[in-house]
Amino acid sequence: MILSMSVRGPFKRSENGNFYCDIGRKRICLWTKDLNKAKEDVRQLCGIDLENKRKDIPREKLDLKESIKKYLFLRSSRTRSTQKNDRLSLNHLLRFLGNVQVKSIKTENIEEFKITKERMGHKKNGINSYLGHISAFFSWLLESGYIVKKPKIKKFYTGDPKIVYMTEEETTRLLETAKGYPKVYLPICLMYYTGMSRENAIGEFEIVQDRIVYRRGKKQRNIECQIGKNFWPIIAHLGQGKQKVFHGNPRYFSRIFSKVAKEANLPHISPHDIRHSFATILLKKGTPIEVVSKMLGHRDISTTLKYYAFVCPSLMKSAVDML
């Protein structure tokens, strides 16, 4: 198997002096201040010579332990919790399968791993978490040329996802409390009035006349939201064009949000629950689910139904009662 990947941009230095580079859509942090060593590390780990930006290098055979080591190194720029869960999930797989060649791992091996974990008393949601991280690992192996075919990884069905949402009275209380925290007030308003996720609300967006436009998902699709009459006074001072209303990392935002939620007597609420509240309140007010789905940026209405089907029975009863 031959690897062919495009490399974007040269090596760059981070604030601590270590080098990093972008390969494809991935950022690789190299724990060295020596440029030559950084180039060699990338060549050894990714099979790419950055001196020649498109070079095909044959892949050697890899055992599971060595491939996990390389994968975790490449994921070193992810959050601590993601790195911890990657390591935990892959170590479970390594202990179960042993240090086998990655090319020899088949779908039936993953199924056996899944069933064995269930028999050992692991909860299905926990096993599904392991499988998600294992699936990402095999996607990297396939993309990097270490395997020819990715094993099929099927998670346990655990029923429709349960969401947490707020009532209108609770959202009003949250917004009033957030006014005392200027750093997060505007992002919280963006989530409530447009249905944005935390990532989008603290990232860049654009105000175009009476609409907010932002990019969402891996493919960076354009999502447009109308600015309502109650939201206009809050963001009118921003003007038109590109905007960014929060400067800091997501964890910093979440820490401040936790304080706001506790002060509003809503300690169980997370930032993403505002998005759920936005959709649920609109649906309960009779907004067509197709419209809500588009505002949330879902590519398929089935995704919206998956999360908000519990609202639909009451809507159907109201519709029938009108006859």
Beta strands, then each sheet from edge to edge (+ up, - down):
strand 1: 2-3
strand 2: 7-13
strand 3: 19-23
strand 4: 26-29
strand 5: 57-58
strand 6: 205-208
strand 7: 211-216
strand 8: 221-226
strand 9: 241-243
sheet 1: 1+ 5-
sheet 2: 2+ 3- 4+
sheet 3: 8+ 7- 6+ 9-
end
